[in-house]
Amino acid sequence: MAATCPCCSTVNTICFWGPRREVWWKRPALLVCCLPFAGGIPAILWLKGGSLQAGFWIVAGVLFAAALLGLVVSAIGCNACVARILGDL
């Protein structure tokens, strides 16, 4: 793992499984997978927020946090962090 990667400690804590295969296409795939969640969840909460149950808010918050982590890792993380978050694809 890269010693200068700011994401390694967080990714290693959340993604407790071992290292995964590092390939070039995982970084753009992680970015493309996280963008709809990072943009869509706040839009849904803003449009329908008053009529939604508390459970939906909790699930939406967890998904939004995961999407933000994916965006940050795809932007500034090392290849090992990207591979660990994306898993065995």
PAFI-524809 format. One record per atom (N, C-alpha, C, O): residue number from 1; residue in three letters; chain; atom name; x, y, z. Coordinates in nm, 3 decimals. Example, Ala and Ser with C-alpha at 12.3 -4.5 7.8 and 13.67 -1.06 7.14 Angstrom:
% PAFI-524809
(site 1, 'Ala', 'A', 'N', (1.319, -0.569, 0.780)) (site 1, 'Ala', 'A', 'CA', (1.230, -0.450, 0.780)) (site 1, 'Ala', 'A', 'C', (1.320, -0.330, 0.780)) (site 1, 'Ala', 'A', 'O', (1.424, -0.332, 0.846)) (site 2, 'Ser', 'A', 'N', (1.285, -0.225, 0.708)) (site 2, 'Ser', 'A', 'CA', (1.367, -0.106, 0.714)) (site 2, 'Ser', 'A', 'C', (1.290, 0.003, 0.787)) (site 2, 'Ser', 'A', 'O', (1.341, 0.114, 0.804)) 
% end
This chain:
% PAFI-524809
(site 1, 'Met', 'A', 'N', (0.083, -0.118, 0.000)) (site 1, 'Met', 'A', 'CA', (0.000, 0.000, 0.000)) (site 1, 'Met', 'A', 'C', (0.088, 0.125, 0.000)) (site 1, 'Met', 'A', 'O', (0.198, 0.125, 0.056)) (site 2, 'Ala', 'A', 'N', (0.041, 0.226, -0.061)) (site 2, 'Ala', 'A', 'CA', (0.118, 0.348, -0.072)) (site 2, 'Ala', 'A', 'C', (0.125, 0.418, 0.063)) (site 2, 'Ala', 'A', 'O', (0.025, 0.433, 0.132)) (site 3, 'Ala', 'A', 'N', (0.245, 0.462, 0.100)) (site 3, 'Ala', 'A', 'CA', (0.264, 0.529, 0.229)) (site 3, 'Ala', 'A', 'C', (0.207, 0.669, 0.227)) (site 3, 'Ala', 'A', 'O', (0.178, 0.725, 0.333)) (site 4, 'Thr', 'A', 'N', (0.189, 0.727, 0.110)) (site 4, 'Thr', 'A', 'CA', (0.140, 0.864, 0.101)) (site 4, 'Thr', 'A', 'C', (-0.010, 0.873, 0.074)) (site 4, 'Thr', 'A', 'O', (-0.062, 0.983, 0.057)) (site 5, 'Cys', 'A', 'N', (-0.078, 0.762, 0.069)) (site 5, 'Cys', 'A', 'CA', (-0.221, 0.762, 0.039)) (site 5, 'Cys', 'A', 'C', (-0.300, 0.807, 0.162)) (site 5, 'Cys', 'A', 'O', (-0.288, 0.746, 0.268)) (site 6, 'Pro', 'A', 'N', (-0.380, 0.913, 0.150)) (site 6, 'Pro', 'A', 'CA', (-0.458, 0.961, 0.264)) (site 6, 'Pro', 'A', 'C', (-0.580, 0.875, 0.295)) (site 6, 'Pro', 'A', 'O', (-0.644, 0.894, 0.398)) (site 7, 'Cys', 'A', 'N', (-0.613, 0.781, 0.208)) (site 7, 'Cys', 'A', 'CA', (-0.736, 0.702, 0.223)) (site 7, 'Cys', 'A', 'C', (-0.712, 0.563, 0.279)) (site 7, 'Cys', 'A', 'O', (-0.808, 0.496, 0.317)) (site 8, 'Cys', 'A', 'N', (-0.589, 0.517, 0.285)) (site 8, 'Cys', 'A', 'CA', (-0.561, 0.377, 0.321)) (site 8, 'Cys', 'A', 'C', (-0.616, 0.339, 0.458)) (site 8, 'Cys', 'A', 'O', (-0.674, 0.232, 0.473)) (site 9, 'Ser', 'A', 'N', (-0.599, 0.423, 0.557)) (site 9, 'Ser', 'A', 'CA', (-0.643, 0.385, 0.692)) (site 9, 'Ser', 'A', 'C', (-0.795, 0.373, 0.698)) (site 9, 'Ser', 'A', 'O', (-0.847, 0.281, 0.761)) (site 10, 'Thr', 'A', 'N', (-0.867, 0.464, 0.635)) (site 10, 'Thr', 'A', 'CA', (-1.013, 0.458, 0.634)) (site 10, 'Thr', 'A', 'C', (-1.063, 0.339, 0.555)) (site 10, 'Thr', 'A', 'O', (-1.152, 0.267, 0.600)) (site 11, 'Val', 'A', 'N', (-1.006, 0.317, 0.438)) (site 11, 'Val', 'A', 'CA', (-1.049, 0.207, 0.353)) (site 11, 'Val', 'A', 'C', (-1.018, 0.073, 0.420)) (site 11, 'Val', 'A', 'O', (-1.099, -0.019, 0.413)) (site 12, 'Asn', 'A', 'N', (-0.903, 0.061, 0.484)) (site 12, 'Asn', 'A', 'CA', (-0.868, -0.064, 0.551)) (site 12, 'Asn', 'A', 'C', (-0.960, -0.092, 0.669)) (site 12, 'Asn', 'A', 'O', (-0.985, -0.208, 0.701)) (site 13, 'Thr', 'A', 'N', (-1.012, 0.011, 0.734)) (site 13, 'Thr', 'A', 'CA', (-1.105, -0.007, 0.844)) (site 13, 'Thr', 'A', 'C', (-1.243, -0.050, 0.794)) (site 13, 'Thr', 'A', 'O', (-1.303, -0.141, 0.850)) (site 14, 'Ile', 'A', 'N', (-1.292, 0.014, 0.690)) (site 14, 'Ile', 'A', 'CA', (-1.425, -0.014, 0.639)) (site 14, 'Ile', 'A', 'C', (-1.427, -0.142, 0.556)) (site 14, 'Ile', 'A', 'O', (-1.516, -0.226, 0.574)) (site 15, 'Cys', 'A', 'N', (-1.333, -0.157, 0.469)) (site 15, 'Cys', 'A', 'CA', (-1.325, -0.276, 0.382)) (site 15, 'Cys', 'A', 'C', (-1.231, -0.376, 0.447)) (site 15, 'Cys', 'A', 'O', (-1.112, -0.379, 0.416)) (site 16, 'Phe', 'A', 'N', (-1.285, -0.457, 0.535)) (site 16, 'Phe', 'A', 'CA', (-1.203, -0.545, 0.618)) (site 16, 'Phe', 'A', 'C', (-1.149, -0.666, 0.542)) (site 16, 'Phe', 'A', 'O', (-1.062, -0.736, 0.594)) (site 17, 'Trp', 'A', 'N', (-1.199, -0.694, 0.422)) (site 17, 'Trp', 'A', 'CA', (-1.146, -0.805, 0.345)) (site 17, 'Trp', 'A', 'C', (-1.008, -0.770, 0.294)) (site 17, 'Trp', 'A', 'O', (-0.967, -0.654, 0.298)) (site 18, 'Gly', 'A', 'N', (-0.939, -0.867, 0.247)) (site 18, 'Gly', 'A', 'CA', (-0.800, -0.849, 0.205)) (site 18, 'Gly', 'A', 'C', (-0.785, -0.773, 0.075)) (site 18, 'Gly', 'A', 'O', (-0.884, -0.728, 0.017)) (site 19, 'Pro', 'A', 'N', (-0.663, -0.758, 0.032)) (site 19, 'Pro', 'A', 'CA', (-0.635, -0.687, -0.093)) (site 19, 'Pro', 'A', 'C', (-0.700, -0.756, -0.212)) (site 19, 'Pro', 'A', 'O', (-0.716, -0.878, -0.213)) (site 20, 'Arg', 'A', 'N', (-0.735, -0.679, -0.310)) (site 20, 'Arg', 'A', 'CA', (-0.798, -0.729, -0.432)) (site 20, 'Arg', 'A', 'C', (-0.710, -0.696, -0.551)) (site 20, 'Arg', 'A', 'O', (-0.613, -0.620, -0.540)) (site 21, 'Arg', 'A', 'N', (-0.744, -0.755, -0.665)) (site 21, 'Arg', 'A', 'CA', (-0.667, -0.735, -0.787)) (site 21, 'Arg', 'A', 'C', (-0.676, -0.590, -0.834)) (site 21, 'Arg', 'A', 'O', (-0.785, -0.534, -0.841)) (site 22, 'Glu', 'A', 'N', (-0.562, -0.530, -0.865)) (site 22, 'Glu', 'A', 'CA', (-0.557, -0.392, -0.912)) (site 22, 'Glu', 'A', 'C', (-0.550, -0.391, -1.064)) (site 22, 'Glu', 'A', 'O', (-0.456, -0.445, -1.123)) (site 23, 'Val', 'A', 'N', (-0.650, -0.329, -1.128)) (site 23, 'Val', 'A', 'CA', (-0.651, -0.314, -1.273)) (site 23, 'Val', 'A', 'C', (-0.687, -0.169, -1.306)) (site 23, 'Val', 'A', 'O', (-0.741, -0.096, -1.222)) (site 24, 'Trp', 'A', 'N', (-0.657, -0.129, -1.428)) (site 24, 'Trp', 'A', 'CA', (-0.669, 0.012, -1.466)) (site 24, 'Trp', 'A', 'C', (-0.813, 0.062, -1.469)) (site 24, 'Trp', 'A', 'O', (-0.836, 0.180, -1.444)) (site 25, 'Trp', 'A', 'N', (-0.910, -0.024, -1.498)) (site 25, 'Trp', 'A', 'CA', (-1.047, 0.022, -1.519)) (site 25, 'Trp', 'A', 'C', (-1.127, 0.038, -1.391)) (site 25, 'Trp', 'A', 'O', (-1.240, 0.087, -1.395)) (site 26, 'Lys', 'A', 'N', (-1.072, 0.000, -1.277)) (site 26, 'Lys', 'A', 'CA', (-1.149, 0.008, -1.153)) (site 26, 'Lys', 'A', 'C', (-1.170, 0.152, -1.105)) (site 26, 'Lys', 'A', 'O', (-1.274, 0.183, -1.047)) (site 27, 'Arg', 'A', 'N', (-1.073, 0.240, -1.129)) (site 27, 'Arg', 'A', 'CA', (-1.088, 0.379, -1.086)) (site 27, 'Arg', 'A', 'C', (-1.202, 0.450, -1.159)) (site 27, 'Arg', 'A', 'O', (-1.287, 0.510, -1.093)) (site 28, 'Pro', 'A', 'N', (-1.209, 0.445, -1.294)) (site 28, 'Pro', 'A', 'CA', (-1.324, 0.508, -1.360)) (site 28, 'Pro', 'A', 'C', (-1.456, 0.438, -1.329)) (site 28, 'Pro', 'A', 'O', (-1.561, 0.503, -1.324)) (site 29, 'Ala', 'A', 'N', (-1.452, 0.306, -1.309)) (site 29, 'Ala', 'A', 'CA', (-1.575, 0.235, -1.275)) (site 29, 'Ala', 'A', 'C', (-1.628, 0.278, -1.138)) (site 29, 'Ala', 'A', 'O', (-1.748, 0.294, -1.120)) (site 30, 'Leu', 'A', 'N', (-1.539, 0.297, -1.042)) (site 30, 'Leu', 'A', 'CA', (-1.580, 0.344, -0.910)) (site 30, 'Leu', 'A', 'C', (-1.639, 0.484, -0.918)) (site 30, 'Leu', 'A', 'O', (-1.738, 0.514, -0.852)) (site 31, 'Leu', 'A', 'N', (-1.578, 0.569, -0.997)) (site 31, 'Leu', 'A', 'CA', (-1.629, 0.705, -1.014)) (site 31, 'Leu', 'A', 'C', (-1.768, 0.704, -1.077)) (site 31, 'Leu', 'A', 'O', (-1.858, 0.774, -1.030)) (site 32, 'Val', 'A', 'N', (-1.787, 0.624, -1.181)) (site 32, 'Val', 'A', 'CA', (-1.916, 0.619, -1.250)) (site 32, 'Val', 'A', 'C', (-2.023, 0.557, -1.160)) (site 32, 'Val', 'A', 'O', (-2.139, 0.599, -1.166)) (site 33, 'Cys', 'A', 'N', (-1.988, 0.460, -1.079)) (site 33, 'Cys', 'A', 'CA', (-2.086, 0.397, -0.989)) (site 33, 'Cys', 'A', 'C', (-2.128, 0.489, -0.875)) (site 33, 'Cys', 'A', 'O', (-2.242, 0.482, -0.830)) (site 34, 'Cys', 'A', 'N', (-2.040, 0.575, -0.830)) (site 34, 'Cys', 'A', 'CA', (-2.070, 0.660, -0.714)) (site 34, 'Cys', 'A', 'C', (-2.139, 0.791, -0.752)) (site 34, 'Cys', 'A', 'O', (-2.210, 0.848, -0.669)) (site 35, 'Leu', 'A', 'N', (-2.121, 0.839, -0.872)) (site 35, 'Leu', 'A', 'CA', (-2.180, 0.968, -0.912)) (site 35, 'Leu', 'A', 'C', (-2.332, 0.973, -0.902)) (site 35, 'Leu', 'A', 'O', (-2.384, 1.072, -0.851)) (site 36, 'Pro', 'A', 'N', (-2.406, 0.871, -0.949)) (site 36, 'Pro', 'A', 'CA', (-2.553, 0.880, -0.937)) (site 36, 'Pro', 'A', 'C', (-2.601, 0.884, -0.792)) (site 36, 'Pro', 'A', 'O', (-2.697, 0.954, -0.761)) (site 37, 'Phe', 'A', 'N', (-2.535, 0.811, -0.704)) (site 37, 'Phe', 'A', 'CA', (-2.574, 0.812, -0.563)) (site 37, 'Phe', 'A', 'C', (-2.539, 0.945, -0.497)) (site 37, 'Phe', 'A', 'O', (-2.618, 0.997, -0.418)) (site 38, 'Ala', 'A', 'N', (-2.423, 0.999, -0.528)) (site 38, 'Ala', 'A', 'CA', (-2.380, 1.125, -0.467)) (site 38, 'Ala', 'A', 'C', (-2.467, 1.242, -0.515)) (site 38, 'Ala', 'A', 'O', (-2.486, 1.338, -0.442)) (site 39, 'Gly', 'A', 'N', (-2.519, 1.234, -0.635)) (site 39, 'Gly', 'A', 'CA', (-2.604, 1.341, -0.685)) (site 39, 'Gly', 'A', 'C', (-2.753, 1.315, -0.666)) (site 39, 'Gly', 'A', 'O', (-2.830, 1.409, -0.644)) (site 40, 'Gly', 'A', 'N', (-2.793, 1.189, -0.673)) (site 40, 'Gly', 'A', 'CA', (-2.935, 1.156, -0.667)) (site 40, 'Gly', 'A', 'C', (-2.994, 1.153, -0.528)) (site 40, 'Gly', 'A', 'O', (-3.109, 1.193, -0.510)) (site 41, 'Ile', 'A', 'N', (-2.919, 1.107, -0.431)) (site 41, 'Ile', 'A', 'CA', (-2.972, 1.098, -0.295)) (site 41, 'Ile', 'A', 'C', (-3.005, 1.236, -0.237)) (site 41, 'Ile', 'A', 'O', (-3.113, 1.253, -0.181)) (site 42, 'Pro', 'A', 'N', (-2.916, 1.335, -0.248)) (site 42, 'Pro', 'A', 'CA', (-2.956, 1.468, -0.198)) (site 42, 'Pro', 'A', 'C', (-3.076, 1.526, -0.274)) (site 42, 'Pro', 'A', 'O', (-3.158, 1.596, -0.216)) (site 43, 'Ala', 'A', 'N', (-3.085, 1.496, -0.404)) (site 43, 'Ala', 'A', 'CA', (-3.199, 1.546, -0.482)) (site 43, 'Ala', 'A', 'C', (-3.330, 1.484, -0.433)) (site 43, 'Ala', 'A', 'O', (-3.430, 1.554, -0.420)) (site 44, 'Ile', 'A', 'N', (-3.329, 1.354, -0.407)) (site 44, 'Ile', 'A', 'CA', (-3.448, 1.287, -0.355)) (site 44, 'Ile', 'A', 'C', (-3.486, 1.342, -0.218)) (site 44, 'Ile', 'A', 'O', (-3.603, 1.368, -0.192)) (site 45, 'Leu', 'A', 'N', (-3.388, 1.359, -0.132)) (site 45, 'Leu', 'A', 'CA', (-3.417, 1.410, 0.002)) (site 45, 'Leu', 'A', 'C', (-3.466, 1.554, -0.002)) (site 45, 'Leu', 'A', 'O', (-3.548, 1.593, 0.081)) (site 46, 'Trp', 'A', 'N', (-3.417, 1.632, -0.097)) (site 46, 'Trp', 'A', 'CA', (-3.461, 1.771, -0.106)) (site 46, 'Trp', 'A', 'C', (-3.603, 1.780, -0.162)) (site 46, 'Trp', 'A', 'O', (-3.684, 1.862, -0.117)) (site 47, 'Leu', 'A', 'N', (-3.633, 1.694, -0.260)) (site 47, 'Leu', 'A', 'CA', (-3.765, 1.699, -0.321)) (site 47, 'Leu', 'A', 'C', (-3.874, 1.634, -0.236)) (site 47, 'Leu', 'A', 'O', (-3.985, 1.686, -0.227)) (site 48, 'Lys', 'A', 'N', (-3.843, 1.522, -0.174)) (site 48, 'Lys', 'A', 'CA', (-3.943, 1.445, -0.101)) (site 48, 'Lys', 'A', 'C', (-3.912, 1.432, 0.047)) (site 48, 'Lys', 'A', 'O', (-3.974, 1.350, 0.115)) (site 49, 'Gly', 'A', 'N', (-3.821, 1.510, 0.099)) (site 49, 'Gly', 'A', 'CA', (-3.771, 1.493, 0.235)) (site 49, 'Gly', 'A', 'C', (-3.875, 1.502, 0.345)) (site 49, 'Gly', 'A', 'O', (-3.865, 1.428, 0.442)) (site 50, 'Gly', 'A', 'N', (-3.973, 1.588, 0.333)) (site 50, 'Gly', 'A', 'CA', (-4.071, 1.605, 0.438)) (site 50, 'Gly', 'A', 'C', (-4.167, 1.488, 0.452)) (site 50, 'Gly', 'A', 'O', (-4.223, 1.466, 0.560)) (site 51, 'Ser', 'A', 'N', (-4.187, 1.414, 0.346)) (site 51, 'Ser', 'A', 'CA', (-4.285, 1.305, 0.351)) (site 51, 'Ser', 'A', 'C', (-4.221, 1.168, 0.369)) (site 51, 'Ser', 'A', 'O', (-4.291, 1.067, 0.362)) (site 52, 'Leu', 'A', 'N', (-4.091, 1.161, 0.391)) (site 52, 'Leu', 'A', 'CA', (-4.022, 1.032, 0.401)) (site 52, 'Leu', 'A', 'C', (-4.008, 0.988, 0.547)) (site 52, 'Leu', 'A', 'O', (-3.998, 1.071, 0.638)) (site 53, 'Gln', 'A', 'N', (-4.007, 0.857, 0.567)) (site 53, 'Gln', 'A', 'CA', (-3.989, 0.799, 0.700)) (site 53, 'Gln', 'A', 'C', (-3.845, 0.816, 0.747)) (site 53, 'Gln', 'A', 'O', (-3.755, 0.839, 0.667)) (site 54, 'Ala', 'A', 'N', (-3.825, 0.802, 0.878)) (site 54, 'Ala', 'A', 'CA', (-3.691, 0.818, 0.935)) (site 54, 'Ala', 'A', 'C', (-3.597, 0.708, 0.888)) (site 54, 'Ala', 'A', 'O', (-3.478, 0.732, 0.871)) (site 55, 'Gly', 'A', 'N', (-3.649, 0.588, 0.865)) (site 55, 'Gly', 'A', 'CA', (-3.566, 0.478, 0.816)) (site 55, 'Gly', 'A', 'C', (-3.506, 0.507, 0.680)) (site 55, 'Gly', 'A', 'O', (-3.391, 0.471, 0.653)) (site 56, 'Phe', 'A', 'N', (-3.583, 0.572, 0.594)) (site 56, 'Phe', 'A', 'CA', (-3.532, 0.610, 0.463)) (site 56, 'Phe', 'A', 'C', (-3.419, 0.711, 0.476)) (site 56, 'Phe', 'A', 'O', (-3.321, 0.703, 0.403)) (site 57, 'Trp', 'A', 'N', (-3.432, 0.804, 0.569)) (site 57, 'Trp', 'A', 'CA', (-3.326, 0.903, 0.591)) (site 57, 'Trp', 'A', 'C', (-3.197, 0.835, 0.636)) (site 57, 'Trp', 'A', 'O', (-3.088, 0.874, 0.594)) (site 58, 'Ile', 'A', 'N', (-3.210, 0.734, 0.721)) (site 58, 'Ile', 'A', 'CA', (-3.091, 0.663, 0.769)) (site 58, 'Ile', 'A', 'C', (-3.023, 0.588, 0.656)) (site 58, 'Ile', 'A', 'O', (-2.902, 0.597, 0.638)) (site 59, 'Val', 'A', 'N', (-3.101, 0.513, 0.578)) (site 59, 'Val', 'A', 'CA', (-3.046, 0.438, 0.466)) (site 59, 'Val', 'A', 'C', (-2.985, 0.533, 0.363)) (site 59, 'Val', 'A', 'O', (-2.878, 0.507, 0.308)) (site 60, 'Ala', 'A', 'N', (-3.053, 0.642, 0.337)) (site 60, 'Ala', 'A', 'CA', (-3.002, 0.740, 0.240)) (site 60, 'Ala', 'A', 'C', (-2.872, 0.803, 0.290)) (site 60, 'Ala', 'A', 'O', (-2.781, 0.827, 0.211)) (site 61, 'Gly', 'A', 'N', (-2.863, 0.828, 0.419)) (site 61, 'Gly', 'A', 'CA', (-2.740, 0.884, 0.475)) (site 61, 'Gly', 'A', 'C', (-2.622, 0.789, 0.463)) (site 61, 'Gly', 'A', 'O', (-2.511, 0.831, 0.431)) (site 62, 'Val', 'A', 'N', (-2.646, 0.662, 0.488)) (site 62, 'Val', 'A', 'CA', (-2.538, 0.562, 0.476)) (site 62, 'Val', 'A', 'C', (-2.495, 0.548, 0.330)) (site 62, 'Val', 'A', 'O', (-2.375, 0.544, 0.301)) (site 63, 'Leu', 'A', 'N', (-2.590, 0.541, 0.239)) (site 63, 'Leu', 'A', 'CA', (-2.557, 0.531, 0.097)) (site 63, 'Leu', 'A', 'C', (-2.484, 0.656, 0.047)) (site 63, 'Leu', 'A', 'O', (-2.392, 0.646, -0.034)) (site 64, 'Phe', 'A', 'N', (-2.526, 0.772, 0.094)) (site 64, 'Phe', 'A', 'CA', (-2.460, 0.896, 0.053)) (site 64, 'Phe', 'A', 'C', (-2.316, 0.901, 0.106)) (site 64, 'Phe', 'A', 'O', (-2.226, 0.944, 0.035)) (site 65, 'Ala', 'A', 'N', (-2.295, 0.858, 0.230)) (site 65, 'Ala', 'A', 'CA', (-2.160, 0.856, 0.286)) (site 65, 'Ala', 'A', 'C', (-2.072, 0.757, 0.209)) (site 65, 'Ala', 'A', 'O', (-1.955, 0.787, 0.183)) (site 66, 'Ala', 'A', 'N', (-2.126, 0.643, 0.173)) (site 66, 'Ala', 'A', 'CA', (-2.049, 0.545, 0.095)) (site 66, 'Ala', 'A', 'C', (-2.016, 0.600, -0.043)) (site 66, 'Ala', 'A', 'O', (-1.906, 0.578, -0.095)) (site 67, 'Ala', 'A', 'N', (-2.109, 0.673, -0.104)) (site 67, 'Ala', 'A', 'CA', (-2.084, 0.732, -0.235)) (site 67, 'Ala', 'A', 'C', (-1.976, 0.840, -0.226)) (site 67, 'Ala', 'A', 'O', (-1.890, 0.849, -0.314)) (site 68, 'Leu', 'A', 'N', (-1.980, 0.920, -0.121)) (site 68, 'Leu', 'A', 'CA', (-1.875, 1.021, -0.104)) (site 68, 'Leu', 'A', 'C', (-1.739, 0.958, -0.082)) (site 68, 'Leu', 'A', 'O', (-1.639, 1.005, -0.135)) (site 69, 'Leu', 'A', 'N', (-1.735, 0.851, -0.003)) (site 69, 'Leu', 'A', 'CA', (-1.608, 0.780, 0.017)) (site 69, 'Leu', 'A', 'C', (-1.558, 0.726, -0.117)) (site 69, 'Leu', 'A', 'O', (-1.438, 0.736, -0.146)) (site 70, 'Gly', 'A', 'N', (-1.645, 0.669, -0.197)) (site 70, 'Gly', 'A', 'CA', (-1.605, 0.619, -0.327)) (site 70, 'Gly', 'A', 'C', (-1.553, 0.729, -0.419)) (site 70, 'Gly', 'A', 'O', (-1.456, 0.708, -0.491)) (site 71, 'Leu', 'A', 'N', (-1.617, 0.845, -0.415)) (site 71, 'Leu', 'A', 'CA', (-1.570, 0.957, -0.498)) (site 71, 'Leu', 'A', 'C', (-1.433, 1.006, -0.453)) (site 71, 'Leu', 'A', 'O', (-1.347, 1.035, -0.536)) (site 72, 'Val', 'A', 'N', (-1.414, 1.017, -0.322)) (site 72, 'Val', 'A', 'CA', (-1.285, 1.062, -0.270)) (site 72, 'Val', 'A', 'C', (-1.175, 0.963, -0.304)) (site 72, 'Val', 'A', 'O', (-1.066, 1.001, -0.348)) (site 73, 'Val', 'A', 'N', (-1.203, 0.835, -0.283)) (site 73, 'Val', 'A', 'CA', (-1.102, 0.733, -0.313)) (site 73, 'Val', 'A', 'C', (-1.072, 0.727, -0.462)) (site 73, 'Val', 'A', 'O', (-0.957, 0.709, -0.500)) (site 74, 'Ser', 'A', 'N', (-1.172, 0.741, -0.546)) (site 74, 'Ser', 'A', 'CA', (-1.147, 0.738, -0.690)) (site 74, 'Ser', 'A', 'C', (-1.068, 0.861, -0.735)) (site 74, 'Ser', 'A', 'O', (-0.998, 0.856, -0.837)) (site 75, 'Ala', 'A', 'N', (-1.078, 0.970, -0.661)) (site 75, 'Ala', 'A', 'CA', (-1.006, 1.092, -0.698)) (site 75, 'Ala', 'A', 'C', (-0.863, 1.094, -0.644)) (site 75, 'Ala', 'A', 'O', (-0.770, 1.127, -0.718)) (site 76, 'Ile', 'A', 'N', (-0.844, 1.060, -0.516)) (site 76, 'Ile', 'A', 'CA', (-0.711, 1.079, -0.455)) (site 76, 'Ile', 'A', 'C', (-0.653, 0.953, -0.393)) (site 76, 'Ile', 'A', 'O', (-0.542, 0.957, -0.340)) (site 77, 'Gly', 'A', 'N', (-0.724, 0.842, -0.398)) (site 77, 'Gly', 'A', 'CA', (-0.675, 0.718, -0.337)) (site 77, 'Gly', 'A', 'C', (-0.576, 0.644, -0.424)) (site 77, 'Gly', 'A', 'O', (-0.566, 0.669, -0.544)) (site 78, 'Cys', 'A', 'N', (-0.504, 0.553, -0.361)) (site 78, 'Cys', 'A', 'CA', (-0.409, 0.471, -0.436)) (site 78, 'Cys', 'A', 'C', (-0.484, 0.357, -0.504)) (site 78, 'Cys', 'A', 'O', (-0.602, 0.336, -0.478)) (site 79, 'Asn', 'A', 'N', (-0.416, 0.286, -0.591)) (site 79, 'Asn', 'A', 'CA', (-0.479, 0.177, -0.665)) (site 79, 'Asn', 'A', 'C', (-0.524, 0.064, -0.573)) (site 79, 'Asn', 'A', 'O', (-0.624, -0.003, -0.602)) (site 80, 'Ala', 'A', 'N', (-0.453, 0.041, -0.463)) (site 80, 'Ala', 'A', 'CA', (-0.493, -0.063, -0.369)) (site 80, 'Ala', 'A', 'C', (-0.623, -0.027, -0.300)) (site 80, 'Ala', 'A', 'O', (-0.707, -0.115, -0.278)) (site 81, 'Cys', 'A', 'N', (-0.642, 0.099, -0.266)) (site 81, 'Cys', 'A', 'CA', (-0.768, 0.144, -0.204)) (site 81, 'Cys', 'A', 'C', (-0.885, 0.132, -0.301)) (site 81, 'Cys', 'A', 'O', (-0.993, 0.088, -0.263)) (site 82, 'Val', 'A', 'N', (-0.863, 0.170, -0.425)) (site 82, 'Val', 'A', 'CA', (-0.968, 0.160, -0.527)) (site 82, 'Val', 'A', 'C', (-1.007, 0.014, -0.547)) (site 82, 'Val', 'A', 'O', (-1.125, -0.018, -0.554)) (site 83, 'Ala', 'A', 'N', (-0.908, -0.074, -0.557)) (site 83, 'Ala', 'A', 'CA', (-0.936, -0.216, -0.577)) (site 83, 'Ala', 'A', 'C', (-1.007, -0.276, -0.456)) (site 83, 'Ala', 'A', 'O', (-1.096, -0.360, -0.472)) (site 84, 'Arg', 'A', 'N', (-0.971, -0.234, -0.337)) (site 84, 'Arg', 'A', 'CA', (-1.033, -0.290, -0.217)) (site 84, 'Arg', 'A', 'C', (-1.178, -0.246, -0.205)) (site 84, 'Arg', 'A', 'O', (-1.263, -0.326, -0.167)) (site 85, 'Ile', 'A', 'N', (-1.209, -0.120, -0.238)) (site 85, 'Ile', 'A', 'CA', (-1.347, -0.073, -0.230)) (site 85, 'Ile', 'A', 'C', (-1.433, -0.138, -0.338)) (site 85, 'Ile', 'A', 'O', (-1.545, -0.179, -0.310)) (site 86, 'Leu', 'A', 'N', (-1.383, -0.148, -0.458)) (site 86, 'Leu', 'A', 'CA', (-1.462, -0.203, -0.568)) (site 86, 'Leu', 'A', 'C', (-1.477, -0.354, -0.558)) (site 86, 'Leu', 'A', 'O', (-1.575, -0.409, -0.608)) (site 87, 'Gly', 'A', 'N', (-1.385, -0.421, -0.495)) (site 87, 'Gly', 'A', 'CA', (-1.400, -0.564, -0.472)) (site 87, 'Gly', 'A', 'C', (-1.354, -0.652, -0.587)) (site 87, 'Gly', 'A', 'O', (-1.266, -0.615, -0.664)) (site 88, 'Asp', 'A', 'N', (-1.417, -0.768, -0.596)) (site 88, 'Asp', 'A', 'CA', (-1.375, -0.870, -0.693)) (site 88, 'Asp', 'A', 'C', (-1.452, -0.860, -0.824)) (site 88, 'Asp', 'A', 'O', (-1.524, -0.954, -0.860)) (site 89, 'Leu', 'A', 'N', (-1.440, -0.752, -0.892)) (site 89, 'Leu', 'A', 'CA', (-1.501, -0.741, -1.025)) (site 89, 'Leu', 'A', 'C', (-1.402, -0.779, -1.131)) (site 89, 'Leu', 'A', 'O', (-1.434, -0.777, -1.250)) 
% end
